[in-house]
Amino acid sequence: MLRSVLSRARATPPSLSRLRAAVAVLFALDGFVFGSWAARVPDVSAATGAGHTALGVALLCLSLGALACMHLTGALCSRLGTGLTAALAGVLASVCAVLP
């Protein structure tokens, strides 16, 4: 059933303006999620008692995690398609924003 829904969705290609709007929404969502997290870094640091070194290591691990996710996202795009992967990534980014 999922294959039939996906094949019907792929039958008509979306317009260029719709694709641009989708990319803009995803970039805005990512900027909002990361910006709201980055604004809380001093509060999290004070609440956990983390020093500058521990905070630097945590931010380094954030960048390494981003690199690993980019590799995984490329593989998912090849397997599931870019639209479904982008939608799943948007939902997961929003869910993960409330965890910290």
C-alpha positions in Angstrom: 0.0 0.0 0.0 2.8 2.4 0.8 4.4 1.8 -2.5 1.2 2.7 -4.3 0.9 5.9 -2.4 4.5 6.8 -3.1 4.3 5.9 -6.8 1.2 8.2 -7.1 3.0 11.0 -5.3 5.9 10.7 -7.7 3.7 10.7 -10.8 3.4 14.5 -11.0 6.6 16.4 -10.3 6.1 19.4 -8.0 6.6 22.9 -9.4 9.9 24.8 -8.8 8.2 27.3 -6.6 6.8 24.5 -4.4 10.3 23.0 -4.1 11.8 26.3 -3.2 9.1 26.9 -0.5 9.8 23.4 0.9 13.5 24.1 1.1 12.9 27.5 2.7 10.6 25.9 5.4 13.1 23.2 6.2 16.0 25.8 6.5 13.8 28.0 8.7 12.8 25.1 10.9 16.5 24.1 11.3 17.5 27.6 12.1 14.7 27.9 14.7 15.6 24.6 16.4 19.4 25.3 16.5 18.9 29.0 17.4 16.6 28.1 20.3 19.1 25.5 21.5 22.2 27.8 21.1 20.5 30.5 23.2 20.2 28.1 26.1 23.8 27.0 26.1 24.8 29.4 29.0 21.8 28.2 31.1 22.6 24.6 30.5 26.2 25.2 31.3 25.3 26.9 34.6 22.7 24.3 35.5 25.1 21.4 35.0 28.2 23.1 36.3 30.0 22.3 33.1 33.3 24.2 32.6 34.6 25.7 29.4 36.4 22.5 28.5 33.4 20.2 28.9 31.3 22.6 27.0 33.8 22.7 24.2 33.9 18.9 24.0 30.1 18.8 24.0 30.0 21.3 21.1 32.6 19.3 19.2 30.5 16.2 19.7 27.5 18.1 18.3 29.5 18.8 15.1 30.7 15.2 14.8 27.1 14.0 15.2 26.1 16.3 12.5 28.7 14.8 10.1 27.5 11.3 11.0 23.9 12.3 10.4 24.7 13.9 7.0 26.2 10.5 5.9 23.1 8.7 7.1 20.8 11.2 5.5 22.4 10.7 2.1 21.9 7.0 2.4 18.2 7.5 3.4 17.6 9.9 0.5 18.9 7.2 -1.9 16.6 4.6 -0.3 13.4 6.5 0.6 13.6 9.6 -1.5 14.3 13.2 -0.7 10.8 14.2 0.2 10.1 11.5 2.8 13.6 11.9 4.3 13.2 15.7 4.6 9.8 15.3 6.2 11.1 12.7 8.7 14.1 14.9 9.5 11.9 17.9 10.1 9.7 16.0 12.5 12.7 14.4 14.3 14.5 17.7 14.7 11.4 19.3 16.2 11.0 16.3 18.6 14.7 16.4 19.6 14.5 20.1 20.3 12.4 19.6 23.4 14.6 16.9 24.9 17.3 19.1 26.4 
